[in-house]
């Protein structure tokens, strides 16, 4: 009778750690994060992040009630920082100036939906400004205007004016938004409206360094204010957030009135 030699079991060869198809001890998610971090953000990815944050903030604000105000304010701060970063990235990528516009037209027939909540990024092309992206801040969050000499009546209650100050005693305003940058623009609508903007040069720098302040507010009831007055009333100055914009166009987050 012929003997059958037993088949020898051969252990599979371990994959090399240098094999690009193997992530070693890292999970696929960790590996993806590492790859994503290595190559950085593109402009499209930044804009997607902005849109996702805005959508999440809107959802949370509608489902959490009063507790959602603080969360909406934090989300608005992130949206603003990402929008500035997107504008700076666009300027450096195209070699053309960009600007961020903030709606300040309290007399527009489209207010109060756009007033101090609607922001847009534009890039200069052949002497004209083209829209890159636009966005609304979460409901109940507004940009505090800049030093325009006077702000619309009713925006800050007269009884609380003394509270809207910085730690150095100056008025708590968005100092990066200046009166010499106010213009009449048609953005996403056929109606010309008043906007204030800050610009970024092709190198990503700006001469409009300063702060942009965000605050929680509420829409004033129809008939409770005169024509030309603010349709919005800002609330507690102690809960403000925002950012400071360096001359290099880089935003740094600021939390709380005492930090401005």
Residue pairs with C-beta under 8 A, 6 or more apart in sequence:
15 21
15 22
16 22
17 24
23 30
23 31
26 34
41 49
41 89
43 86
43 89
43 90
43 93
46 82
46 85
46 86
46 89
47 86
47 133
49 82
50 79
50 82
50 83
50 86
50 133
50 135
51 135
53 75
53 78
53 79
53 82
54 75
54 79
54 135
54 136
54 137
54 138
56 75
57 71
57 72
57 75
57 76
57 79
57 138
58 138
58 139
60 68
60 71
60 72
60 75
61 68
61 69
61 71
61 72
61 138
61 139
61 140
62 68
62 139
64 71
69 140
69 216
69 239
70 239
72 138
72 139
72 140
72 141
72 216
73 138
73 141
73 214
73 215
73 216
73 239
73 240
73 241
74 241
75 138
75 141
76 137
76 138
76 141
76 214
76 241
77 214
77 241
77 242
77 243
77 253
77 255
79 135
79 137
79 138
80 119
80 137
80 212
80 214
80 242
80 243
80 251
81 243
81 251
81 253
83 100
83 119
83 121
83 133
83 135
84 100
84 243
84 245
84 249
84 251
85 251
86 121
86 132
86 133
87 98
87 99
87 100
87 121
87 132
87 200
87 249
88 98
88 200
88 204
88 249
88 250
89 204
90 98
90 121
90 123
90 132
91 97
91 98
91 123
91 200
91 201
91 202
91 203
91 204
91 249
92 202
92 203
92 204
94 123
94 202
95 202
96 123
96 124
96 125
96 202
97 123
97 124
97 199
97 200
97 201
97 202
98 121
98 122
98 123
98 124
98 132
98 199
98 200
99 121
99 122
99 124
99 129
99 197
99 198
99 199
99 200
100 119
100 120
100 121
100 197
100 198
100 200
101 119
101 120
101 121
101 122
101 185
101 187
101 195
101 196
101 197
102 116
102 118
102 119
102 143
102 177
102 195
102 196
102 197
103 114
103 115
103 116
103 117
103 118
103 119
103 193
103 194
103 195
104 115
104 116
104 145
104 182
104 194
104 195
104 196
105 111
105 114
105 115
105 193
105 194
105 195
106 115
106 152
106 228
106 229
106 230
106 231
107 227
107 228
108 114
108 115
108 191
108 193
108 194
109 191
110 189
110 191
110 193
111 231
112 219
112 220
112 231
112 232
113 136
114 136
114 193
115 142
115 230
115 231
115 232
116 142
116 143
116 144
116 145
116 217
116 232
117 136
117 137
117 141
117 142
117 143
118 134
118 135
118 136
118 187
119 134
119 135
119 136
119 137
119 143
120 131
120 132
120 133
120 134
120 135
120 187
120 188
120 195
121 131
121 132
121 133
121 134
122 129
122 130
122 131
122 132
122 187
123 129
123 130
123 132
124 130
129 185
131 187
131 188
134 187
134 188
137 143
137 214
140 216
140 217
140 218
141 214
141 215
141 216
141 217
142 214
142 215
142 216
142 217
142 232
142 234
143 174
143 177
143 212
143 213
143 214
144 172
144 173
144 174
144 213
144 214
144 215
144 234
144 240
144 242
145 151
145 152
145 155
145 173
145 174
145 177
145 196
146 173
146 174
146 175
146 176
146 177
146 178
146 179
146 196
147 171
147 173
147 175
147 178
147 179
148 179
148 182
148 196
149 179
151 173
151 230
152 228
152 229
152 230
153 225
153 226
153 228
153 229
153 230
154 220
154 225
154 229
154 230
154 233
155 230
155 232
155 233
155 234
156 164
156 233
156 234
157 233
160 237
163 237
163 238
164 171
164 172
164 234
164 237
165 171
165 172
165 237
166 172
166 257
166 260
167 257
167 258
167 259
167 260
172 213
172 237
172 240
172 257
172 260
173 211
173 213
174 210
174 211
174 212
174 213
174 242
175 210
175 211
176 198
176 208
176 209
176 210
176 211
176 212
176 245
177 196
177 197
177 198
177 208
177 210
177 212
178 196
178 198
178 208
179 196
181 196
181 197
181 198
181 199
181 208
182 194
182 195
182 196
183 194
183 195
183 196
183 197
184 192
184 193
184 194
184 195
185 192
185 193
185 194
185 195
186 192
186 193
187 193
187 195
198 206
198 208
198 245
199 206
199 207
199 208
200 206
200 249
204 248
204 249
205 247
205 248
205 249
206 245
206 247
206 248
206 249
207 247
208 245
209 244
209 245
209 246
209 247
210 244
210 245
211 242
211 243
211 244
211 245
211 254
211 260
212 242
212 243
212 244
212 245
213 240
213 241
213 242
213 260
214 240
214 241
214 242
215 234
215 235
215 236
215 237
215 239
215 240
216 234
216 235
216 236
216 239
217 232
217 233
217 234
217 235
218 232
218 233
218 235
219 231
219 232
220 230
220 231
220 232
220 233
225 231
237 257
238 256
238 257
239 256
240 256
240 257
240 260
241 253
241 254
241 255
241 256
242 253
242 254
242 260
243 251
243 252
243 253
243 254
244 251
244 252
244 254
245 251
246 252
254 260
